[in-house]
Amino acid sequence: MPGRKKGVPEILDHTVAALIRQGKPRQQAWAIGVAGLQRAGILKKGSLQLTKKGQKYNKRHLAEPKSVRLKKDRLAKGKKK
């Protein structure tokens, strides 16, 4: 993904991208994404490091087939097919 920083988990990067697509400003999307993933226990409090739960989610996210990812992207964008 363009502009992706080193050390940023992919699950966070995708969460932020989804928020930006919904119309949130970039800075606000990062704040919402980080806070939400920390609250869910995927990121450690006060950092961008994954917890054990987060590592499991990130692996599953990376292993997801392309066809499933495309379907989710289409649904997120509001398209039916």
Sequence and secondary structure as in RCSB ss.txt:
>XXXX:A:sequence
MPGRKKGVPEILDHTVAALIRQGKPRQQAWAIGVAGLQRAGILKKGSLQLTKKGQKYNKRHLAEPKSVRLKKDRL
AKGKKK
>XXXX:A:secstr
 TT  TT  HHHHHHHHHHHHTT  HHHHHHHHHHHHHHTTSB TTSS B HHHHHHHHHHHHS HHHHHHHHHH
HHT   
